[in-house]
Amino acid sequence: MTFANPGYLLLGLLLVPVLLWYWHEMRKADASVQISDTTTLARQPRSLRVWLLHVPFVLRVAAIALLSIALARPQLTNKWSSESTEGIDIMMALDISGTMLAEDLKPNRLEAAKDVASEFVKNRPNDQIGLVVFAGESFTQCPLTTDHAVLVNLFQSVEYGMIEDGTAIGLGLANAVNRMKDSETKSKVVILLTDGSNNRGDIAPQTAAEIAKTFGIRVYTVGVGSYGQARVPVQTPMGRQYMTMDSEFDEGTLRRIAETTGGQYFRATDNNSLKQIYEQIDQLEKTKLRVREYSKHTENFMPYLIAALACLLLEVILRYFVLRTISN
């Protein structure tokens, strides 16, 4: 319930001095009679008039309170909200090969990619988003879903070693395209993140890009890795050791994939630039949202007004008929 004129509710504050005045007057009105013994009086029952003595004043206070509410015009509000959302289907293709453990991004490329991608997912509540991982092979970690809490949990469970090592970019992209090709959503996007060059799989990256173009799917490619060299942990019989590798990959292929499908290519050299890339993609692929809201207000002051008049009428009956006093 809402009020059209909420300022009138402040009239209720006038009751405070009225109550104080009544309390003061009642104290002055107390009569005193000196008698030798009150035992007989104590046994006498109180009459109905005694019990009703303060009722007229209570009714007057109630009437004022109800009138202030009626003047504030309480209203019952009925709302119908019709929301029409045109979401975007987004498949994220994530490279989980051994080189993604390089520590030029912190704590490493794979963990940095997972964290930034998870934040990206949380900021797009209206979209269906899924996850494909690839290394030497590819599989779907999560199909398209609007249950982003589940998707984020599945993101965190991704780790190196889940599948055979290698970099099958074409296979990863083809798997992502296959997962969304039958979707009826007008806007379909793949975000492909890798740090390597295609060296595995039966599908060439450019072939997968042509398939994506056929189904109207844009591909944003993200190459991860700083310029120069990077340290990569490797497992040896002597335990975990580090090797240094050149941080280079086939940027030309990633550019051609993006150009073929109408997307863009980005290079992330550190955590901050990776975050900015996802923010840029977020701006490029904004969801269209249309909301129509209808409201209906029904005046509800009449019950309060009737109750106030009833209190005043009952006060008059009590004061001038039931509790009438004879004054000289």
N, C-alpha and C positions, 0 to 999 in steps of 0.2 A: 504494500500500500504506500502511496506517495501523497504529498500535500501540495495543492496549488498555491496556497498562501501560508507557508510555514511560519512566517513572522508572527501570526496571531497566536501561536502556541505560547509566546512569551507572556500573554495575558495571564497564564496560569501562575506567574510569579506574584501577581497581585494578591493571591490567596495567602501568601506568607504574612504580610501585615494584618490581614483580616483575622487570621488564626491567632496571632499574638494579641490583637485587640480583644477578641472574644475571651481568651484565657484571662486577660487582665480584668475584664468586666465581671466575669464569673467569680473571681476572687473577691471583688468588692461587694458583690451581691449576696455573699454568704451571711445569713442571719444568725444571731446568737441569743439564746435564752438561758437564764440561770435557773436551774432546777436542782432539787436535793438528791434525786436518784434517777438514773437513766435506764435502770433495768427493765422497767415496763416498756419504755420506748424501743429498746433494742429488740424486744420480742414482736413488735408490730411489723407485719410484712409491708414492703414498699408497694405503693399503688402503681397502676399503669401510667399515670401522669408523671410520676417520678422517673420511670424508665424512659419515657418519651421526651423528657425535658430538653435534651440536646439534639434530638432528631431534626427539628426544623433548621437549625444552623448547619447540620451535616448536609441536609438536602440543598440548602442555599449554596454551600461550597461545591457540591457535586454539580449543581446547575451551571455555576460559573465555569467550572472545568470543562463540562460538556459543550457549553457555548463556545469556548475558546477553540476547541477541537473542530466544531462545526464551521466556525469562521475561517479556519485554516483550510477548509475544503478538502477533506480526505478523498482520495480517488483510488479505485481499483484499476490496475493496469494489466491488460492482456497483450502479450507480445508474440508475434509470429516472425521468425527469422528464416528467410530462404537464402541459403548460401550455395552459390554455383562456383565450383573450383575446377580449373583446367590444370591438372597436375602434369608433371614431367616424369618420364621414366628414365632413370639413370642407372646404368650398370658400371660398376667400378672394377676395372681389370688391374690387379696388383701383382707385380713381379715379386716372387719370394725366393729368388735364386740366391746362391751363396754370396755373390758380390753385393747384395743388398744389406749385408752385415757390415759393410765398410763404415768407418766411424768418422767420416768427414761431416755428417749430420749427427746430431746427438739424440739419444745415445748411439744410434746407428741409423742407416737409411730406412730400414724396414720399420723400426719402431716409430721414427719420426713420421713416416708416411701413414702409419696406422692412426697415430694420434690426431694428425691434421685432418685426415679423412673422416674420422669419427666426429669431430667438431662440425665438419661440413654437413654430415648426415643430420645431426641434431638441429641445425639451423634451417632445415628444409622439411617441415612437418607435413606438407601437402603432397609430397612426391613419393612415388614408388621407387625404391632404391634397392639394388642387389649387389652382390659381390662375387667376382670370379677371380681365382688366384691361378698363377701359372709359373712354371719354372721350365723343366724339360717337358712337362705335360701340363694339362690344364683341367680344372674341375670347378664346379659351381659351389662356392662356400655358402651362399644364401641367394635364393631366387628373389625376384622383385617382390617387395613387401612394403607396407606402410607401418609395420611394427618395428620402429627404429630402435627400440630398446634391445630387441633380440639381435638385430643387425649389428649394433655396436658391440654386444657381447661376443658375437661371432668374429668381429674384427679383431678383438683382443686375443682370441684363441689362435689366430693365424701366426705361424712361426716357420722358420727355415727347417727343411727336412721333412715337411709333410708329403712332398712328392719328389720325384727324381730331379736332380739338379740339371741346370741348363737354362736356356732362354728361348722359349717358343713364343715369340711375340705374335706371330700370325695366328697360331692356335688359340692363344689367350683372347685375342680380339674376335676371332670367329666364334668362340664359345660365348662371349658376351653378346654378340650380334644374334646368335641363335636363341638366346634367352629372352630377347625382346622383339624379335622380328614379327611375331603375331599380335603384338600389343596394338590396341586401337587408339592409343594416346597419340595426339598429333605431334608432340615434341618428344623425341627419343635421343638420348645422349649416352656416349661411352666415355669415361675418363680412364685412359690407359696410362699407367705409371710404370716406368722401367728404368734400369740403369745400364742396360746391355745392348748387344746386337743380336739379331735373330740367328740362332745356331742349332735349333732343334725344331721338330714338328713337320708335318706334311703339308701345311698351308703357308704360303708365302705372305708376309705382311701386306704387300700391295694387293694381293688377291682378296685378303680379308677386308681391306679397305674398300675395294670395289663392291663386295657383297654388302657392306654397311651402307654404301651410297645407294645401292639398289633399293634398300628398305627405308631410305630416308633417315638414316641414323648419323648424327654428327659425332665425330670422335675428337676429343681434346687429348693430345698426347703430352705427357710430362716426363722429361728426361731428368733424372736425379743424379747428382754428383758434382763435386767441386772441380775446378780446373787444377791440373797438376796431378799429384799422386795422393793416394789414400791408403790408410792401414786397414787390412782385413784380417780378422781372426780365423785361423784354420786349426782343425783338430789333428794332432799328430800322435804317434806312439809315445812321445815325450810329454804329451799334454797339450794344452792350448798354446799355440804360438801365433805370432803376427807376421804377415807378409805385406809388402808394399806393392801396389799395382797402379798402373796409369789409369786415371779417372777419365777414360774416353769411351764413347759408344757411338753408335750409328745414328747421329742426329738427322742425317739426310732422309733416312727411312721414316723417322717419326714425323718430320716435316711433310713428307709426301702423303702420309696417311691422313694427317690433319687437313691438308689442302684438298685432297680427293673428296673428303666427306663434308667439307664446309666448316671444319673446326679450326682450332689453332694449336700451335706447338709452343710449349713453355720449357724453360730450363731452370731447375731449382738447384742452387749451389749451396744453400744452407737452410736451416729450419725456418728462418724468417721469410726467405724468398718462396719457400714451399707454401707457407701459410698464405702469403699474398697471392700466389697463383690460384689457390682454391677460392679465395675471396673474389678474385677477378672472374673466375668461372661462375661463381654464385651470382654475380651481377649480370653476367651475359645470359644466364638461363633462369631468369626470374619467373616464378609461377604467376599466372594470371588469376586474379581472385575477384569475384563480383559478389557483393552482398546486398540483399534487399531486405529491409526490416519494416514491419508494420506494427503500429502500436494503437491500441484502443483504450481510452480512459473513460471510466464510468464514475460519475459523481456518487460519493458515498457519505455525504454530510447529513442527509435526512435522518438516519437512525439516531445520530448524536443530538440533533436538534429536537426531535420528538422526546428523547430521554431527558433533555434539559427542561423542556416545558412540563413534562410529567413530574419532575422533581419540584419545580416551582408550584405546580398545582397542589401537590401533596403537602408542600410546606404551608401553603395558605390554609388548606383544610385543617391541618394540625394546629397551626398557630391561632386561628380565629374561631375554631369550633371545638376541637378536642382539648386544647390547652389554653383556652380563652381565660384571661384574668379580668377581675373587676377592679377598676382603679377609681379612686375618689376624685 
